[in-house]
Amino acid sequence: MDLLEKIKRKIKNHRYYRHGKNFSKYFLIGILWTFLNIFLMWLSIDILKFPTVYAASAVVVILFTGKFYVYRLVNLIENKFLKYTYTVIGFYIANIFLMWLFVDIMGWKAVISSTIIVYALFILRFIAFNLVGLIKE
């Protein structure tokens, strides 16, 4: 085996390479889910005029379940639904609370509020996944 192949194998086996690959999957799914979240919040709150807490709760539950199965489909996380649930439940509660705070209390539009909230919680959730051992090595 030549030196270049040894270097490639060493890089691919390095944990930072794996974390980068996993973060790339997380990032791409996150982009899709961000657009879905913002669109569904806007549609249900601003267009269909559902109460914010109910609409945000429904959107969060739908996206929560769907995201777990997409993460599994791309082999990003371990098949531990309860661990996934316990890890992200605080983030979803924060999402709902912050939507209520920004829309109902502060009077912001759902599309702006949802955009800010989703991006703010994005990195924190990936860090939490790593801390609890959900991300596959």
C-alpha positions, 0 to 999 in steps of 0.5 A: 500500500502506498503512502497516499492510501495510508494517509487517506485511510488515517484521515477517514478513520479520524474522529474529526473526519467522522464528526464533520461527515455527521455534521454535514448530514445534520446540516443538510437535514437541518436546512430542509427541516428549517424550511419546513418549520418556517413554512408550517409555522407561517401557514398555520399561524399567519395564514390559517390563523390557528392559535400559536401554542396549538399550531406550534405544538402540532408542527413541532410534533410532526417535525420531531417524529419525521426528523428521527426517521430521516436521521435513521434513514441517513444513518446519522444517529443510533436507533434509540427513540427514547434517548432521542426524545429525552434529548430534544424535548427541551429544544422543542419546548423552547421552540414552542415557548419562544414562538409564543413569546415572540408572536403573542407577547412581542407581536412579531410575525411567525416567519421571522420568529421561527427563523430566529428560533430555529437557527438559535437552537440548531447548533445547541441540538447537535452539541447535545446529540454528541454529549449524550452519544446519539451521533454514530461514530 
